[in-house]
Amino acid sequence: MGRHGIGKRQQTAELCRILDLSFSQGHRKLRGNSPWTLAQIRRVADAFDEPALKLFDSINTRPDETEGTAHDAVLKLGSVEIPCMAWVGSALDPGSRPDFIAQKVNARWIVTKHEGVLLHEASDVHKIEIQPRRPDTDKPIIAVVDDDHASADNLHDYLEATGFTAMAFYGLDAFLEALQTQVFDAVVMDWLFGVHTSADAIRAVRGSDNPDAPVFVLTGELTTGKASESEISQVIRDYNVTCFEKPARLGILVADLSKRLMRS
């Protein structure tokens, strides 16, 4: 990306555009914290009209026919299907008895143990690589910040059940510390934390690696007068946040959150 004139701060957003990822997914991929598939590597290479091999170290890209060719595949063990990378070799001769075979079914490679006579055309498998599955790498990460543990945990569980990865923080200091190393796709936070408001934390989000992350402010203190309507209005204008009154209608909140993440 540097060679193509894309600055460091714009690279995550560009990768998200190319691969249709959330900001946190793209951030982790650029830093090597999330595995790449061959299809993703090809899409990035095609986007910049570069040979895919340029994205590998040359020592790892020397062609070696004895190792086969790497493909995204599915390893089937009984009723269990496991995503994997398979190094597929040449077509097998009748009577061959390898440990594993690869067959192309509906445009995808299926790897199975060899059990008896080959009924369909199959290829030899030189190597199978399985990466541990990390669900959080495939879902947008939402920060939930509230000093009411029950409220934070309730929203955390609802977000997890509706397809997000949620991280609950029970105070502003804990959230601000996490913001130094963690990128969030969106933030949902209470407005009042004792005598303090979340205004400084919202300002910190706008200065983070993902400054455009949707921010939702929750408060149940507007009618009591503990929360200042003018202060919240100012934050909405200055930092483009959305305010929901507590108790928030979680279905509406998540629908709004999903819409904003898809739009970004």
C-alpha positions in Angstrom: 0.0 0.0 0.0 2.9 2.3 0.7 4.2 1.8 -2.8 0.7 2.7 -4.1 0.6 6.0 -2.2 -1.7 4.9 0.6 -0.6 6.4 4.0 -0.3 4.4 7.1 -3.4 5.8 8.7 -5.5 5.0 5.7 -4.3 1.4 5.2 -6.7 -0.3 7.5 -9.7 1.4 5.9 -8.4 0.5 2.5 -8.0 -3.2 3.5 -11.5 -3.2 4.9 -12.9 -1.8 1.7 -11.1 -4.5 -0.4 -12.0 -7.4 1.8 -15.3 -6.2 3.1 -14.1 -6.4 6.8 -15.0 -4.5 9.9 -12.4 -2.0 11.1 -11.2 -4.2 13.9 -10.8 -7.2 11.6 -8.7 -5.2 9.1 -6.7 -3.7 12.0 -5.9 -7.2 13.3 -5.0 -8.6 9.8 -2.5 -5.8 9.1 -0.8 -6.5 12.4 -0.6 -10.2 12.0 -3.1 -11.0 14.7 -5.7 -12.6 12.4 -4.9 -15.4 9.8 -5.2 -14.7 6.0 -6.8 -17.0 3.5 -5.4 -17.5 0.0 -8.5 -15.9 -1.4 -8.0 -12.7 0.7 -4.3 -12.5 -0.5 -5.4 -12.8 -4.1 -8.1 -10.1 -3.7 -5.5 -7.7 -2.2 -3.0 -8.5 -5.0 -5.7 -8.0 -7.7 -6.8 -4.7 -6.1 -3.3 -3.3 -6.7 -2.5 -5.2 -9.9 0.4 -7.0 -8.2 1.4 -10.6 -8.4 0.2 -12.5 -5.4 3.7 -13.9 -4.8 4.9 -10.4 -3.9 3.0 -10.7 -0.7 5.0 -13.6 0.5 8.7 -13.9 1.4 10.5 -15.3 -1.5 11.9 -18.1 0.5 8.4 -19.3 1.1 7.2 -19.0 -2.4 9.6 -21.1 -4.4 7.6 -23.5 -6.4 8.1 -27.1 -5.2 6.0 -29.7 -6.9 6.7 -32.2 -4.3 4.8 -30.2 -1.8 1.7 -29.7 -3.9 -0.4 -26.6 -4.3 -2.0 -24.8 -1.3 -5.8 -24.4 -1.4 -8.5 -23.3 1.0 -10.3 -26.5 1.8 -12.6 -28.3 4.3 -11.4 -31.3 6.3 -14.3 -33.7 6.8 -14.0 -36.1 9.8 -17.3 -37.9 10.0 -20.0 -35.3 10.5 -17.5 -32.6 11.5 -16.3 -30.1 8.9 -13.1 -28.1 9.7 -11.8 -25.2 7.5 -8.2 -25.8 6.6 -5.4 -25.2 4.1 -4.5 -28.3 2.1 -1.5 -28.8 -0.1 -3.0 -30.8 -3.0 -0.8 -32.9 -5.2 -1.3 -34.9 -8.4 -4.3 -37.1 -9.3 -4.1 -40.5 -7.6 -3.8 -43.7 -9.6 -6.3 -46.5 -9.0 -5.2 -48.7 -6.2 -3.4 -45.9 -4.3 -3.8 -45.9 -0.6 -2.8 -42.5 0.9 -3.8 -41.4 4.4 -5.9 -38.5 3.0 -7.4 -37.6 -0.3 -8.7 -34.3 -1.8 -11.7 -34.0 -4.1 -13.1 -30.9 -5.7 -16.9 -30.8 -5.1 -18.9 -27.8 -6.2 -15.8 -25.6 -6.7 -14.4 -26.3 -3.2 -11.8 -28.8 -2.1 -12.9 -31.5 0.3 -10.3 -33.4 2.3 -11.2 -36.8 3.8 -9.4 -39.9 5.1 -9.0 -42.5 2.4 -11.3 -45.4 3.2 -11.1 -48.1 0.6 -11.7 -47.9 -3.2 -11.6 -44.5 -4.9 -15.0 -44.0 -6.4 -14.3 -40.5 -7.8 -11.3 -38.7 -9.2 -9.1 -37.8 -6.2 -5.8 -36.1 -5.6 -3.0 -36.8 -3.1 -2.7 -34.5 0.0 0.8 -33.6 1.0 0.0 -31.4 4.0 -3.0 -30.1 6.0 -2.9 -27.0 8.1 -5.6 -26.2 10.6 -5.8 -22.8 12.3 -7.5 -22.6 15.7 -10.9 -20.9 15.2 -11.2 -17.6 17.0 -14.8 -16.4 16.7 -13.9 -12.9 17.7 -11.8 -12.3 14.6 -14.9 -12.7 12.4 -17.3 -10.4 14.2 -17.3 -6.6 14.8 -16.0 -5.8 18.3 -18.3 -3.5 20.4 -17.1 -1.9 23.7 -19.8 -1.7 26.4 -18.9 0.9 29.1 -21.1 1.2 32.2 -20.4 1.2 35.9 -23.6 -0.6 36.5 -22.4 -4.2 36.2 -25.9 -5.7 35.6 -26.6 -3.2 32.8 -23.2 -3.7 31.1 -23.5 -7.5 31.4 -27.1 -7.5 30.0 -26.1 -5.5 27.0 -22.9 -7.5 26.5 -24.9 -10.8 26.4 -27.5 -9.3 24.0 -24.8 -8.1 21.6 -23.0 -11.5 21.7 -26.4 -13.3 21.0 -27.0 -11.0 18.0 -23.7 -11.6 16.1 -21.2 -9.3 17.7 -18.2 -9.7 19.9 -18.7 -7.5 23.0 -16.2 -6.4 25.6 -17.6 -5.0 28.9 -15.8 -2.3 30.9 -17.1 -1.2 34.3 -15.4 2.2 34.4 -13.9 4.9 32.3 -10.3 4.2 33.3 -10.5 0.5 32.3 -12.0 1.5 28.9 -9.4 4.3 28.3 -6.6 1.9 29.1 -8.0 -0.7 26.6 -8.3 2.0 24.0 -4.5 2.3 23.9 -4.1 -1.2 22.4 -7.5 -2.3 21.2 -9.5 -1.1 18.3 -13.3 -1.1 18.6 -15.8 -1.1 15.7 -18.4 0.8 17.9 -18.8 2.0 21.5 -21.9 1.9 23.7 -21.4 3.8 27.0 -23.3 5.3 29.9 -23.1 9.1 30.2 -22.6 9.5 34.0 -19.9 7.8 36.0 -20.2 9.2 39.5 -19.4 12.9 39.2 -17.8 12.5 35.8 -19.3 12.2 32.3 -18.1 10.2 29.4 -17.3 13.3 27.3 -13.5 12.8 27.6 -13.8 9.1 26.7 -15.8 10.0 23.6 -13.1 12.6 22.7 -10.5 9.8 23.1 -12.4 7.5 20.8 -12.4 10.3 18.1 -8.6 10.5 18.5 -8.1 6.7 18.3 -7.1 4.4 15.4 -10.7 4.1 14.5 -12.0 7.7 14.9 -15.2 7.1 12.9 -16.5 4.3 15.2 -20.2 4.8 15.9 -20.6 6.0 19.6 -23.9 5.5 21.4 -24.5 7.3 24.7 -27.0 5.8 27.2 -28.5 7.8 30.1 -31.5 7.4 32.4 -30.9 10.7 34.2 -32.3 13.3 31.9 -35.6 13.4 33.6 -34.0 13.5 37.1 -31.8 16.5 36.1 -28.6 14.7 37.1 -27.6 14.6 33.4 -27.3 17.9 31.6 -29.3 18.0 28.4 -27.1 20.9 27.1 -23.9 18.9 27.7 -25.2 15.8 26.0 -26.5 18.0 23.1 -23.0 19.6 22.8 -21.3 16.2 22.6 -23.8 15.0 20.0 -22.9 18.0 17.8 -19.2 18.0 18.4 -18.5 14.2 18.1 -21.4 12.8 16.1 -22.8 10.5 18.8 -26.2 9.0 19.2 -28.1 9.2 22.5 -30.6 6.6 23.8 -32.5 6.9 27.1 -32.3 4.1 29.6 -33.7 1.5 29.7 -32.7 1.3 26.1 -34.7 -0.8 23.7 -31.9 -3.2 22.8 -33.5 -4.4 19.6 -33.7 -0.8 18.3 -30.2 -0.1 19.5 -28.7 -3.1 17.8 -30.6 -2.4 14.6 -29.2 1.1 14.5 -25.7 -0.2 15.3 -25.9 -2.8 12.5 -27.0 -0.2 10.0 -24.2 2.2 10.9 -21.5 -0.6 10.7 -22.7 -1.7 7.3 -22.8 1.8 6.0 -19.2 2.4 7.2 
